[in-house]
Amino acid sequence: MDKKKSRMKRALKMRSKIKSLSTTRLSIHKTPQHIYAQVISDDGSFTLASVSTTQAVIKSTLKNTGNIEAAALVGKFIAEKAIAAGVTEVAFDRSGFKYHGRVKALADAAREAGLKF
């Protein structure tokens, strides 16, 4: 099994567990250059808030968009947008990525900004 198939298998297991909880989820995706975060409704039908390093507001404040500082900034902004949308508690969907580096930085920043998971 290659790296991508392993990650997708982990993601599928985690998403099925989150679906059984029926809670709003904070889903992330990362590429070598960018990181994306979305707060998705409990039934998965619509997105409540989204932030990524491709947005002009975030891109203009950063020198590089593929590092831990960028992930922390995305975590802070996604928490602020989620709270503004009325969501304070989410399930963290890391999309099969290991909880390390940029994923951990995003999660810690979101927690510090007031999001609970």
DADA-V544409 format. One record per pair of residues at least 6 apart in sequence whose C-alpha atoms are under 6 Angstrom apart, sorted by sequence separation. I is the first residue (numbers start at 1). J is the second residue. If there is no record, write none. Layout:
I_J ; I_J
This chain:
29_35 ; 53_59 ; 29_36 ; 40_47 ; 28_36 ; 39_47 ; 40_48 ; 28_37 ; 39_48 ; 27_37 ; 39_49 ; 27_38 ; 38_49 ; 26_38 ; 38_50 ; 53_65 ; 26_39 ; 37_50 ; 25_39 ; 37_51 ; 25_40 ; 24_40 ; 36_52 ; 24_41 ; 35_52 ; 24_42 ; 35_53 ; 23_42 ; 34_53 ; 22_42 ; 91_117 ; 51_78 ; 88_115 ; 89_116 ; 90_117 ; 89_117 ; 34_65 ; 71_102 ; 75_106 ; 79_110 ; 33_65 ; 34_66 ; 49_81 ; 33_66 ; 49_82 ; 72_105 ; 76_109 ; 32_66 ; 68_102 ; 71_105 ; 72_106 ; 75_109 ; 76_110 ; 79_113 ; 71_106 ; 75_110 ; 79_115 ; 72_109 ; 76_113 ; 25_90 ; 26_91 ; 24_90 ; 25_91 ; 26_92 ; 27_93 ; 28_94 ; 25_92 ; 26_93 ; 11_95 ; 11_96 ; 10_96 ; 7_96
